[in-house]
Amino acid sequence: MKLSINTEKNLKSRLEYFCSRSTSSQALLMDFVEKTFSDCNPYIFGGVIRDIGLNTLRKFSSDIDIVYEGELSLDKIPVNTSRNKFGGYRTIYGKWIIDFWKIEDTWAFKNGFYRYESPESILKTTITNLESAIFDIKRKKLICSERYIKDIKDRYIEINNKVSPNRKNTLVKIIVTIYKKEIALCNPNVLKFFNEVIADFEAEELESALKNKGVPRWFLLNLKRFSQNYEQKLLPIKTEYFFKNQSKIIF
């Protein structure tokens, strides 16, 4: 059963509840936020908001991405924290796996693809439209693209920014999102990106990567066949074609 949000108020309410002390695990997450970012302005970013918008909090299982404004005091970072490959930090806090980094250090800003002007600037850097949102934890403020709520409600995906440090990983993430989040509508630019990047993979490499993420081979084959035939389609594509049994596809 799909339980997408219907309004911005609905999503904001879910995020406020998520950033509360309603359960012991949520309380632990807020302990981490309050201790680590006491001198900064932290924002929940990207996939967390997407998942909370698409499903109930009960079904939420994502890692947590947090970006922050200001200067982080190193003595407030948890002991079991390590540097991640993009210059930020990763820690495990209770059940939570948390990646956090200074907002200006977001890869697309550091590499000159976009200019950082305000927290809203980060909306341009996300892989797809469904991650194009941040939540100001301290001010309880949702910042998102103009169409974000409608796109979440419609379960509609499109490429927002195809520039990334690893196009293959980006494609894997997109396919996993479509499959696991039961995305209903797909912009043709997703299929175009699929056709561009699939050439980067060695034989069976993409299939293996998706299998490790829980995406079956038949889904990849459906997506591959559909993208080869419908790349030039202009209107949003119903992803029900991707989810059909391979032997029943009609082209």
N, C-alpha and C positions, 0 to 999 in steps of 0.2 A: 504493500500500500504506500503510495507516494504522498508525502505530507509537506509539500513545499509551502513556504510562507505566501501570504496574499497581499500584504501591505508592508510599507517601511516600518510602521509602528509594530507590526507583528515580529519582524526580524529584530528590531531594536529590543523588544521585550525578551526575546530568546537570548540575545547577547548579554543583556543586563543580568538575566538569570544565570547564564553561564559564568559571568564574572561576579558571582556572589559566593557566599559561604553556605549554600543550601545543603551541600553534602561534604563529607570529610575530604574527598578528593578535590572538590572545587575550592574548599577552604585552603588546602595545601597549595593549590595553584595561586590563589590570591596572596598567600604568605610569600611565595616566591616573587611575585610581582611587586609587592609593597617593599620587601627588603632590597631587592636588586635594583629597582628603578625609583627609589625614594627621591633621588635628585634629578630624575628625567621624566619625560612624558612618553609613556609606552603605548603602543597601538597593536592590537591583534590584527593580523594581516592575512589576506588571501584565502587559502584552502579551508581554514577554520570557519570563516564566515560563510563560504560556499556550502560546506557540509551542514552547518547549522541551519542555513536557509532552505536547503533541499530536503532535509529530514528532521525528525525530532531530536532533541538533545539525547534521548535515550539511545539512539543509534549512532551517536557521534563517537568516532574512534581515531580521529586524525592526530598527527603531531601538531604542536603549536608553533606558529611563526609569530615573533614579536619584533617590531622595529621600534626604535626609540629616538627621540630628539634630546639633545643635551649631552653632557659628558658623564660616562659611567664610572663610578668609583670601583676600582679593581678589587678592593677589599670586601665588596659586597657581593661579588660573584661566588656562587657555590663552589665548594672544593672540587667536586667531581665534574668540573666544566672543562671542555677542551675547545680549541680553535677549530672551526670548520674550514672547508676548502675555499670559502669565499671571504675569509677574513673576519667572520662573525664568530659566534660561540654556540656550542651545543652542550646541553646538560640534561640529565635525567633527574626529575624531581617528583618523588612518589611514583605514580603511574605515568606521569607526563614526560614525553620527550619534547624538549623545547629548544628551538633555534632562535637566537636573537642577535641583532646587529643594528648599528647606527643607521638611521634611515638614509642618510646621504651616501652611505657605503653600499647601497643596493647596486648590484652588478651593472645594470643598464646606466646608472648615473656615473659610476666610477669609470666606465669605459666610453663615456661621451655620447651614448646613443640618445639620452634624454637629459634635460637640464633640471636639476632640483631647485624648486622655488618655494615649495610648501609641502606639507604632508600629502596634500591632494595630488601632487606630481607623481606619486608612486602608482597611481591608478593606471598610468600609461604603460607601465613596465611589466604588467602581468601577462602570462602566456595566453590566457583566454579571458573573455569577458566575465566568466563566473568567479574569478578571483579578484576582480577589480573593485575591492572594497577594503576599508580599514575601520577599526573601532577604537576610538579614544577611550581607554579604560578608565582614566581618572575623571574625565568629563562626561562619560557615558554618551558619547556622540558618535553616530554612524556617518562615515564619509564614503560615498560610493558614486559610480557613474550614473548618469541621468536615466539610463535604461535598466539599471541593475536589477531592481525589484521585479520588473516585468520579465526579464530574462530568466531569473531564478524561478518565478512563478510558472513560466512556460517551459522550463527545463531546456533552454535554448543555448547552444554553445557556438562560439565563433573565435577565430584567432584574433587576439587583441594586440599581441606583439610577438612576431616570430623570430626576433633576434634573441639569441640565447648563447651561453657558453658551450652548450652541448645539444645540438639539434636532435640527436638520436634519443637522448633522455627526455627531451621535450615531447617528442612524438609518443613515446611510451606513456608518459604522464597523461597526454590527451586521450589516448585510446583507453587507458585504465579508467579515466574519469567518465567517458561515455558509457563504458560497460558497467562499472560498479555503481555509478550514480544514476543509472537508468535515464540518461539524457534522451529527450523526446525529439528535439529538433536540432539540426546541424547546418550551419552555414556552409556553402560550397567552398569557402576559403580553407576550411578544415581538410576537405578532400584534396584540394590543391596542394596544401602543405604536406599531406600524407604522400602524395605522388612525388613531391620534390625530395623528401627526406628518405623515403624507403630505399632509394638508390644508394644511400650511404651505408646500408647494412650488408653484412656478409650473408651468405645463404643460411637460412634458419636462425639467424641471430635475433631478429625481431620476434619471431615465434617463441624462442627460448626465453627472451626477456619478459614477454607478456605472460608466458606460462608461470614464471616465478612470481608474477603479480596476481595470479588467479584468473587470467583472461584466457578462455579456451581457444584452440586453434580454429574452430569453425567460425568464431566471431571475426578473427583476423581475415580469414578467407572471404567472408561476406563483405567486409569493409574494403578489402583489396579489389574485389570484382566490381563492387558498386562504384568505387572511386575511378576506376578505369573507364567506366561507361557514362558517368554523370558529372565529371569534373566541371563542365561548362554550364551546368544548371544554375540559374540565377536565384530561384526561390529557395527558402529553407527546406531542407530535406528531412523527411520523417525517418528517424533512425530505426523504426520498426523493421525496416528492410535488413538492417545489420543484425537484428536479433532473431531473424527467422532461421529455421533449419536450412542448412546449406542446400539440400537436395530440392527444396521448394522455392528457391529464388527464381523470379521471372524477370528477364531482361528483354 
